[in-house]
Amino acid sequence: MLILSVIKEIEIIGEAASKISEEIKIKYPEIPWKDIIGMRNRLIHGYFEVNIELVWNTVKNNLPQLLLLFQKL
C-alpha cells in the first residue's frame, strides 16, 4: 500500500509540473521538468511495467533535492 501511495504522489507532482507555464519552466531551468513529467507519464500509462526500484531510488535520491528547488517557486 505504501508504494501505491508514493506512486500516486509522484503522479500528482508530474501532473502539476505539466501545468506549469513555459515562462516559469524557462525561469527555473535547474528543475528537471521533462523528467518529472516523463516519470508521471510512465507511471500513469504503465509503459511496460512500473519499476518499483526506480520509484524508490527517485524518492530517496531525487525528491529531497527537488523539494528544495520547488521552494524557490
Secondary structure as UniProt FT lines:
FT   HELIX           2..18
FT   HELIX           22..27
FT   TURN            29..30
FT   HELIX           33..45
FT   HELIX           52..61
FT   HELIX           63..70
FT   TURN            71..72
//
